[in-house]
Amino acid sequence: MADRKTEEAVENPEHVLIHGQKVALKKLLDDFGSMRHALAQYKSETRAAVLRRREEKSLKPFQAELIRMQKYLEEHNRRMIILFEGRDAAGKGGTIRRVARYMNEKHYRIVALGKPTVEQRTQWFFQKYVQQFPHGGEVVLFDRSWYNRAMVEQVFGFCTPEEYQNFMHGVVGFEKDLVRQGTILVKLYFSVTKDEQARRFDRRKTDPLRQWKLSEIDVQAQDRWDEFTRQKYEMLRRSHTPYAPWTIIRSNNKYRARINAMKVILNSVPYERFNPDLDFVPEPDIVVSGAREQEIMEAQMLRSGKYMA
């Protein structure tokens, strides 16, 4: 009988001895499982950190070119405006930070205007933006711009139909005059898919370092996806012009979006390259012209009755 119990205990032990201490086998296995999970997570995070550092390093040659570009603008007294538009969580802010990271602070500004004041509501719509325009030798990067009226304000009813139509009729002439008088205008639209936007919103909800980014409008963005898509199409159709074209940046992959946005910006200025051996050609699956994007959206609409992202 005793031998049978001993055999059962060996075959199905409930405890094991470790350094003379009796330890429950279940707890030991649970601890081991937790350690394996933690190790796997650590390895994953380490690989991600290594990849991020590698990506950030690969941006530096283009960031050096942006400094060279700035010098050209300063020497030739040229003005430059870069518009960063797109859906919430499309990667605009992260790209702006990388573009401006090493630039001369004396010769660039990042502008992100809030809600209009009571006084601004009585002004000409473009007036608050014009007040932020660059002087000679300066670059101004707009984190959202006057195209708020074509997208967010129209979708959420923050402007009247008449105000919207006045904007759409006036913006083409406004930008034509701006470019005619020597301002370099770059209009970038960051295009993210619905699933990727949802994933980024979920991360904002759980990450304490990103929760401040989540607004009430963000919460409604997924529900109003099709409305935003219709407004995007109308914006491209009515404001993509030869002198002020839109460039679409596919931004599901943040790194590729950032480096290609830099290429588009650099290619818009006739400065002498700092490193001519760099590849300045944008990736065709990341950078799409506004005209081509309209064609893609129209084809999508014909096939399914819905617009593409």
C-alpha positions in Angstrom: 0.0 0.0 0.0 2.8 2.4 1.0 4.7 1.6 -2.2 1.5 2.3 -4.3 1.1 5.7 -2.6 4.7 6.5 -3.3 4.3 5.6 -6.9 1.2 7.8 -7.2 3.0 10.7 -5.5 5.9 10.4 -8.0 3.5 10.2 -11.0 1.3 13.0 -9.8 3.3 15.1 -7.4 1.5 18.1 -5.8 4.7 19.5 -4.3 8.4 19.6 -5.2 11.4 20.3 -3.1 13.5 23.3 -4.0 16.6 23.9 -1.8 14.9 21.9 0.9 11.7 24.0 0.6 8.4 22.4 -0.3 6.8 24.3 -3.2 3.4 23.7 -4.7 3.8 22.4 -8.2 0.8 24.3 -9.5 2.3 27.6 -8.3 5.7 26.7 -9.7 4.1 26.0 -13.1 2.1 29.2 -13.0 5.2 31.2 -12.1 7.1 29.6 -14.9 4.3 30.4 -17.3 4.3 34.0 -16.2 8.0 34.2 -16.6 7.8 32.8 -20.1 5.1 35.3 -21.0 7.1 38.2 -19.6 10.2 37.1 -21.4 8.3 36.8 -24.7 6.8 40.3 -24.2 10.2 41.7 -23.3 11.7 40.2 -26.5 8.9 41.6 -28.5 9.2 45.1 -27.0 13.0 45.0 -27.5 12.6 44.1 -31.2 10.1 46.9 -31.6 12.4 49.3 -29.9 15.3 48.3 -32.1 13.2 48.7 -35.2 12.0 52.1 -34.0 15.6 53.3 -33.5 16.6 51.9 -36.9 13.7 53.7 -38.5 14.5 57.0 -36.7 18.1 56.7 -37.8 17.1 56.2 -41.4 15.1 59.5 -41.4 18.2 61.5 -40.5 19.6 61.9 -44.0 16.3 63.4 -45.1 16.1 65.6 -42.0 19.6 66.9 -43.0 18.1 67.7 -46.4 15.3 69.7 -44.8 17.9 71.8 -43.0 19.6 72.4 -46.4 16.2 73.2 -47.9 15.6 75.8 -45.1 18.9 77.4 -45.9 17.8 77.8 -49.5 14.5 79.4 -48.5 16.4 81.8 -46.2 19.0 82.8 -48.8 16.4 83.4 -51.5 13.8 85.0 -49.1 11.2 82.4 -50.1 8.0 81.6 -48.1 6.8 78.1 -47.7 3.5 76.7 -46.3 2.9 72.9 -45.7 -0.6 71.7 -44.9 -1.1 68.5 -43.0 -4.6 67.2 -43.3 -6.3 63.9 -42.9 -8.6 61.9 -40.5 -8.0 61.8 -36.8 -5.1 59.4 -35.9 -3.8 59.4 -39.5 -0.3 60.3 -38.3 -0.1 64.0 -39.0 1.3 65.1 -35.7 4.1 62.4 -35.6 5.2 63.4 -39.2 5.3 67.1 -38.3 7.5 66.4 -35.3 9.9 64.4 -37.5 10.0 67.0 -40.2 10.7 69.8 -37.8 13.0 68.0 -35.4 16.3 69.3 -36.6 15.2 72.4 -38.5 16.4 75.8 -37.4 13.8 77.0 -34.9 14.3 80.6 -36.0 12.9 79.8 -39.4 9.9 77.6 -38.9 6.7 77.5 -37.0 4.1 74.8 -36.3 0.6 76.2 -36.2 -2.4 74.3 -34.8 -5.3 76.7 -34.3 -8.1 76.0 -31.9 -11.8 76.9 -32.1 -12.4 80.4 -33.5 -13.0 83.1 -31.0 -16.1 85.2 -31.0 -14.2 88.0 -32.7 -12.8 85.6 -35.3 -16.3 84.4 -36.2 -17.1 87.9 -37.4 -13.9 88.1 -39.6 -13.2 86.9 -43.1 -12.8 83.2 -42.8 -9.2 83.1 -44.0 -8.1 86.0 -41.8 -6.9 84.0 -38.8 -4.8 81.8 -41.1 -3.3 84.6 -43.0 -2.1 86.1 -39.7 0.0 83.0 -39.3 1.6 83.0 -42.8 5.4 83.0 -43.2 7.7 85.8 -43.9 10.6 85.5 -46.3 12.9 82.6 -45.4 10.3 80.9 -43.1 8.4 77.6 -43.2 5.0 77.3 -41.5 3.6 73.8 -40.9 -0.2 73.8 -40.4 -1.4 70.9 -38.2 -4.9 71.1 -39.9 -5.6 74.2 -41.8 -8.4 76.2 -43.5 -9.6 72.8 -44.9 -11.1 72.2 -41.5 -14.2 73.9 -43.1 -14.3 71.4 -45.9 -14.1 68.4 -43.6 -14.7 68.5 -39.8 -16.9 71.7 -39.8 -19.1 70.4 -42.6 -19.5 66.8 -41.1 -20.3 68.0 -37.6 -22.4 71.0 -38.6 -20.0 73.6 -37.2 -20.6 75.8 -40.2 -23.7 76.5 -42.3 -24.2 75.1 -45.8 -23.7 78.7 -47.1 -20.4 79.1 -45.2 -19.3 75.8 -46.6 -20.2 76.7 -50.2 -18.5 80.1 -49.8 -15.3 78.4 -48.7 -15.3 75.9 -51.5 -15.9 78.6 -54.1 -13.2 80.9 -52.6 -10.4 78.5 -51.6 -9.2 77.9 -55.2 -8.7 81.6 -55.9 -7.2 82.2 -52.5 -4.6 79.5 -53.1 -3.9 80.6 -56.7 -3.2 84.1 -55.5 -1.0 82.8 -52.7 1.1 80.7 -55.1 1.2 83.4 -57.8 2.8 85.8 -55.3 5.7 83.4 -54.6 4.6 81.2 -51.7 5.5 77.5 -52.0 2.4 75.6 -51.0 2.4 71.9 -50.2 -0.9 70.2 -49.4 -0.6 66.7 -47.8 -3.6 64.5 -47.0 -2.8 61.5 -44.7 -5.0 58.6 -45.6 -5.5 55.8 -43.0 -7.9 52.8 -43.3 -10.9 52.4 -41.0 -9.5 49.4 -39.2 -6.1 51.0 -38.6 -7.8 54.2 -37.2 -9.9 52.0 -34.8 -6.7 50.2 -33.7 -5.0 53.6 -33.0 -8.1 54.9 -31.1 -8.1 51.7 -28.9 -4.4 52.3 -28.1 -5.2 55.9 -27.1 -7.9 54.7 -24.7 -5.5 52.4 -22.8 -2.2 54.3 -23.0 -2.0 57.0 -20.3 0.6 58.9 -22.4 -1.8 59.1 -25.4 -5.2 59.5 -23.7 -5.0 63.3 -24.0 -5.2 62.8 -27.8 -8.7 61.2 -27.6 -11.4 63.8 -28.1 -15.2 63.6 -28.4 -14.9 64.1 -32.1 -12.4 61.2 -32.3 -15.0 58.9 -30.6 -17.5 59.8 -33.4 -15.0 59.5 -36.2 -15.6 55.8 -36.8 -19.4 56.2 -36.8 -19.1 59.1 -39.3 -16.5 57.3 -41.5 -18.6 57.5 -44.7 -19.5 61.1 -44.2 -15.8 62.0 -43.9 -15.1 60.0 -47.0 -17.7 61.9 -49.0 -16.2 65.2 -47.8 -12.7 64.1 -48.7 -13.9 63.3 -52.2 -15.6 66.7 -52.6 -12.6 68.5 -51.2 -10.2 66.8 -53.7 -12.6 67.2 -56.6 -13.0 71.0 -56.0 -9.7 72.1 -54.6 -7.1 69.9 -56.4 -5.6 72.3 -59.0 -2.4 72.4 -61.1 -1.0 75.3 -59.0 -2.1 73.9 -55.6 -2.4 70.1 -56.0 -3.1 67.6 -53.2 -0.7 64.8 -52.4 -2.1 61.8 -50.7 0.1 59.9 -48.2 -1.0 56.4 -47.3 -0.3 56.3 -43.6 -1.1 52.9 -42.2 2.6 52.4 -41.9 3.8 55.5 -40.0 7.5 55.2 -40.9 6.9 54.9 -44.6 4.4 57.8 -44.4 6.9 60.0 -42.7 9.9 59.4 -45.0 7.7 59.8 -48.1 6.2 63.0 -46.8 9.7 64.3 -46.4 10.5 63.4 -50.0 7.4 65.2 -51.2 8.3 68.3 -49.2 12.0 68.3 -50.4 11.0 67.7 -54.0 8.8 70.9 -53.9 11.8 73.2 -53.4 14.5 73.7 -56.1 17.4 73.7 -53.6 20.8 72.0 -54.2 20.8 68.5 -52.7 23.0 68.0 -49.7 23.3 64.3 -50.5 22.5 63.6 -54.2 22.9 59.9 -53.7 19.8 59.7 -51.5 16.7 58.2 -53.1 14.3 61.1 -53.4 11.7 59.2 -55.4 8.4 58.7 -53.4 7.1 55.2 -53.2 4.1 54.9 -55.6 2.1 52.7 -53.2 2.5 55.4 -50.4 2.3 58.7 -52.4 -0.7 59.2 -54.7 -1.6 62.4 -56.5 -4.9 64.0 -55.7 -6.2 63.4 -59.2 -5.3 59.7 -59.0 -7.0 59.4 -55.6 -10.2 60.9 -57.1 -10.1 58.2 -59.9 -9.6 55.5 -57.3 -12.5 56.7 -55.2 -14.8 57.1 -58.2 -14.0 53.5 -59.3 -14.7 52.2 -55.8 -18.0 54.1 -55.7 -19.0 52.6 -59.0 -18.2 49.0 -57.9 -19.8 49.1 -54.4 -21.7 52.3 -54.0 -19.3 53.4 -51.3 -16.3 55.7 -51.4 -12.9 54.4 -50.5 -10.9 55.5 -47.4 
